[in-house]
């Protein structure tokens, strides 16, 4: 049975912000490694199925849905800006994992990208505005 977080009623829905480095790394991995990506996070006892529009977290123990990130607001966003989204919680204790899961996902995907044999760098460098650089001009 396929789980679609857009049709399932969550226990709770929260506004969430994903750090730019985490979101960009996931998008880079999706572009280079293919979509969807299944990533196990043994430290959190969960796996995440990442797609461009939805990231779904499931329990490794009994394979029940725990949480889903969706509704990523990426229009008119700079690469260095965090990404607002909605977090749907499907388990009472999923909120305890939700803060750590995106960073753990990004670290796991960084390891996969390091093994990827494609040309170019696999690293996502953080973008920081230079001090004194006016808006609208190149950094």
Residue frames as qw, qx, qy, qz and C-alpha x, y, z in Angstrom:
[[0.000, 0.888, 0.459, 0.000, 0.00, 0.00, 0.00],
 [0.421, 0.353, -0.001, 0.835, 1.37, 3.38, -1.01],
 [0.263, -0.693, -0.449, 0.499, 1.18, 6.22, 1.50],
 [0.258, 0.577, 0.247, 0.735, 0.30, 9.66, 0.17],
 [0.278, -0.324, -0.487, 0.762, 0.77, 12.37, 2.83],
 [0.146, -0.046, -0.177, -0.972, -1.37, 14.78, 0.83],
 [0.578, -0.294, -0.514, -0.562, -4.46, 12.61, 1.38],
 [0.600, -0.294, -0.682, 0.298, -3.80, 11.42, 4.96],
 [0.317, -0.866, -0.092, -0.375, -5.04, 13.47, 7.90],
 [0.465, 0.314, -0.584, 0.587, -2.11, 14.34, 10.19],
 [0.487, -0.567, -0.566, 0.348, -2.29, 14.50, 13.96],
 [0.193, -0.843, -0.079, 0.495, -0.72, 17.93, 13.78],
 [0.607, 0.597, 0.184, 0.492, 0.52, 20.31, 11.09],
 [0.423, -0.744, -0.023, 0.517, 3.28, 22.80, 11.86],
 [0.442, 0.882, -0.156, 0.059, 5.04, 25.51, 9.90],
 [0.820, -0.346, 0.227, 0.395, 8.68, 24.53, 9.52],
 [0.297, 0.894, -0.304, -0.141, 11.80, 26.05, 8.00],
 [0.943, 0.024, 0.124, 0.307, 14.48, 23.88, 6.39],
 [0.330, -0.710, 0.310, 0.539, 18.01, 25.28, 6.38],
 [0.543, 0.730, -0.236, -0.341, 19.21, 26.24, 2.91],
 [0.055, 0.544, -0.830, -0.107, 22.23, 23.91, 3.03],
 [0.456, 0.047, 0.866, -0.198, 20.03, 20.90, 3.88],
 [0.634, 0.592, 0.341, -0.362, 17.39, 21.66, 1.25],
 [0.395, 0.761, -0.415, -0.302, 19.99, 22.39, -1.45],
 [0.136, -0.408, 0.902, 0.047, 21.89, 19.19, -0.68],
 [0.568, 0.252, 0.748, -0.233, 18.71, 17.11, -1.00],
 [0.593, 0.727, 0.084, -0.337, 17.87, 18.75, -4.34],
 [0.177, 0.696, -0.659, -0.220, 21.41, 18.17, -5.58],
 [0.320, -0.172, 0.930, -0.054, 21.20, 14.50, -4.61],
 [0.627, 0.470, 0.538, -0.310, 17.82, 14.14, -6.30],
 [0.487, 0.784, -0.203, -0.328, 19.22, 15.68, -9.48],
 [0.165, 0.624, -0.756, -0.106, 22.37, 13.53, -9.52],
 [0.176, -0.157, 0.959, -0.157, 21.22, 10.25, -7.99],
 [0.286, -0.260, -0.778, -0.494, 17.64, 10.13, -9.25],
 [0.416, -0.134, 0.326, -0.838, 14.22, 10.48, -7.76],
 [0.517, -0.799, 0.068, -0.300, 12.92, 9.20, -5.36],
 [0.348, 0.464, -0.712, 0.396, 15.69, 8.56, -2.86],
 [0.816, -0.498, -0.261, -0.133, 15.33, 6.14, 0.04],
 [0.265, 0.560, -0.557, 0.553, 17.65, 7.02, 2.92],
 [0.745, -0.469, -0.469, 0.070, 17.88, 5.06, 6.17],
 [0.022, -0.692, 0.380, -0.614, 18.76, 7.02, 9.29],
 [0.695, -0.190, -0.678, 0.143, 19.59, 4.30, 11.86],
 [0.223, 0.054, -0.500, 0.835, 20.44, 6.84, 14.56],
 [0.399, -0.020, 0.148, -0.904, 16.83, 8.09, 14.44],
 [0.331, 0.153, 0.925, -0.105, 15.36, 4.64, 13.68],
 [0.511, 0.673, 0.332, -0.419, 13.66, 6.02, 10.61],
 [0.477, 0.107, 0.572, 0.659, 13.96, 6.19, 6.86],
 [0.238, 0.666, 0.110, -0.698, 13.12, 9.09, 4.60],
 [0.537, 0.421, 0.612, 0.401, 11.81, 8.83, 1.07],
 [0.062, -0.610, 0.029, 0.790, 12.80, 12.11, -0.55],
 [0.442, 0.572, 0.564, 0.399, 11.10, 13.44, -3.65],
 [0.240, 0.312, 0.098, 0.914, 11.19, 16.94, -5.05],
 [0.343, -0.521, -0.187, -0.759, 7.82, 17.92, -3.52],
 [0.786, -0.515, -0.003, -0.343, 7.50, 15.61, -0.49],
 [0.264, 0.399, -0.820, 0.316, 9.88, 14.07, 2.05],
 [0.813, -0.364, -0.190, -0.413, 8.23, 11.21, 3.96],
 [0.013, -0.478, 0.794, -0.375, 9.69, 9.82, 7.18],
 [0.866, -0.177, -0.342, -0.318, 8.82, 6.23, 8.16],
 [0.630, -0.583, 0.480, -0.180, 9.73, 4.10, 11.16],
 [0.365, 0.457, -0.804, -0.106, 12.40, 1.46, 10.57],
 [0.258, -0.127, 0.874, -0.392, 10.87, -0.70, 13.28],
 [0.423, 0.379, 0.792, -0.222, 7.29, -1.14, 12.07],
 [0.229, 0.178, 0.601, 0.745, 7.22, 0.86, 8.80],
 [0.031, 0.809, 0.575, -0.116, 4.52, 3.30, 9.89],
 [0.293, 0.673, 0.107, 0.671, 4.53, 6.89, 8.62],
 [0.463, -0.443, -0.411, 0.648, 5.93, 9.32, 11.16],
 [0.006, -0.754, -0.086, 0.651, 6.10, 12.69, 9.41],
 [0.578, 0.489, 0.448, 0.477, 6.12, 14.43, 6.06],
 [0.130, -0.548, 0.062, 0.824, 7.58, 17.71, 4.88],
 [0.375, 0.495, 0.653, 0.433, 5.63, 19.22, 2.00],
 [0.077, 0.946, 0.311, 0.055, 4.59, 22.53, 0.50],
 [0.590, -0.277, 0.087, 0.754, 8.16, 23.79, 0.06],
 [0.208, 0.946, 0.206, -0.142, 7.99, 27.50, -0.76],
 [0.663, -0.201, 0.319, 0.646, 10.89, 27.97, -3.15],
 [0.360, 0.754, 0.351, 0.423, 9.51, 30.67, -5.46],
 [0.068, 0.887, -0.100, 0.445, 11.54, 33.91, -5.27],
 [0.764, -0.623, 0.133, 0.100, 14.05, 32.34, -2.87],
 [0.239, 0.788, -0.566, 0.035, 17.79, 32.86, -2.94],
 [0.796, 0.135, -0.584, 0.089, 20.00, 29.80, -2.62],
 [0.288, 0.222, -0.643, 0.674, 21.22, 31.00, 0.76],
 [0.455, -0.267, 0.190, -0.828, 17.74, 31.53, 2.23],
 [0.259, 0.017, 0.922, -0.286, 15.94, 28.92, 4.35],
 [0.314, -0.149, -0.703, -0.621, 12.93, 27.17, 2.83],
 [0.490, -0.049, 0.473, -0.730, 9.55, 27.43, 4.56],
 [0.417, -0.045, -0.834, -0.359, 7.34, 24.34, 4.38],
 [0.728, -0.370, 0.089, -0.570, 4.66, 22.43, 6.29],
 [0.124, 0.261, -0.937, 0.196, 5.45, 19.53, 8.58],
 [0.784, -0.238, -0.225, -0.527, 2.72, 16.91, 8.98],
 [0.128, -0.354, 0.859, -0.347, 3.07, 14.71, 12.05],
 [0.737, -0.073, -0.496, -0.454, 1.44, 11.27, 11.93],
 [0.721, -0.209, -0.604, 0.270, 2.77, 9.87, 15.21],
 [0.437, -0.878, -0.190, -0.041, 2.59, 11.37, 18.70],
 [0.626, -0.622, 0.201, 0.425, 6.36, 11.34, 19.20],
 [0.691, 0.480, 0.266, 0.470, 7.38, 12.31, 15.66],
 [0.023, 0.976, -0.008, 0.217, 7.97, 15.89, 16.73],
 [0.640, -0.672, 0.312, 0.203, 10.95, 14.73, 18.77],
 [0.719, -0.005, 0.493, 0.489, 12.69, 13.55, 15.58],
 [0.439, 0.816, 0.341, 0.157, 11.55, 16.31, 13.24],
 [0.103, -0.964, 0.190, 0.153, 14.22, 18.79, 14.29],
 [0.449, -0.541, 0.648, 0.292, 17.13, 16.41, 13.62],
 [0.764, 0.295, 0.569, 0.073, 15.88, 14.52, 10.59],
 [0.535, 0.844, 0.022, 0.007, 16.60, 17.09, 7.80],
 [0.064, -0.834, 0.547, 0.026, 20.20, 17.56, 8.96],
 [0.622, -0.239, 0.745, 0.036, 20.72, 13.79, 9.26],
 [0.741, 0.550, 0.385, -0.007, 19.22, 13.36, 5.79],
 [0.337, 0.915, -0.222, -0.021, 21.62, 15.94, 4.36],
 [0.307, -0.654, 0.690, 0.034, 24.63, 14.25, 5.99],
 [0.728, 0.055, 0.683, 0.024, 23.59, 10.82, 4.66],
 [0.658, 0.717, 0.229, 0.019, 23.11, 12.22, 1.17],
 [0.054, 0.898, -0.429, -0.083, 26.48, 13.98, 1.34],
 [0.519, -0.376, 0.761, 0.093, 28.07, 10.56, 1.92],
 [0.725, 0.403, 0.557, 0.048, 26.22, 9.15, -1.10],
 [0.423, 0.905, -0.022, -0.045, 27.26, 12.08, -3.25],
 [0.245, -0.754, 0.590, 0.151, 30.89, 11.55, -2.21],
 [0.597, -0.079, 0.782, 0.161, 30.69, 8.07, -3.76],
 [0.621, 0.707, 0.293, -0.170, 28.97, 9.34, -6.89],
 [0.662, -0.111, 0.416, 0.614, 31.33, 9.17, -9.87],
 [0.368, 0.851, 0.333, 0.175, 29.98, 12.20, -11.74],
 [0.496, 0.323, -0.051, 0.804, 32.15, 15.12, -12.74],
 [0.149, -0.692, -0.019, -0.706, 32.32, 18.23, -10.62],
 [0.007, 0.238, -0.688, 0.686, 32.15, 18.92, -6.94],
 [0.422, -0.434, -0.782, -0.146, 29.60, 17.17, -4.76],
 [0.275, -0.337, -0.528, 0.730, 29.75, 19.75, -1.99],
 [0.039, -0.831, -0.418, -0.365, 27.14, 22.40, -1.40],
 [0.395, 0.036, -0.305, 0.866, 28.88, 25.48, -0.14],
 [0.083, -0.768, -0.537, 0.339, 26.94, 27.91, 2.04],
 [0.300, 0.581, 0.235, 0.719, 26.33, 31.28, 0.41],
 [0.354, -0.665, -0.369, 0.545, 26.95, 34.31, 2.56],
 [0.262, 0.911, 0.173, 0.268, 26.43, 37.93, 1.55],
 [0.585, 0.136, -0.215, 0.770, 29.62, 39.96, 1.77],
 [0.237, -0.725, -0.357, 0.539, 29.66, 42.83, 4.19],
 [0.032, -0.594, 0.161, 0.788, 29.11, 46.09, 2.35],
 [0.133, 0.104, 0.795, 0.583, 27.76, 44.42, -0.80],
 [0.407, 0.191, 0.126, -0.884, 24.70, 46.39, -1.93],
 [0.629, 0.317, 0.672, -0.231, 21.51, 44.59, -2.91],
 [0.655, 0.711, 0.153, -0.205, 21.19, 43.80, -6.60],
 [0.280, 0.781, -0.551, -0.092, 24.92, 43.72, -7.33],
 [0.868, 0.154, -0.468, 0.058, 26.99, 40.59, -7.84],
 [0.710, -0.683, 0.169, 0.001, 28.65, 39.15, -4.77]]
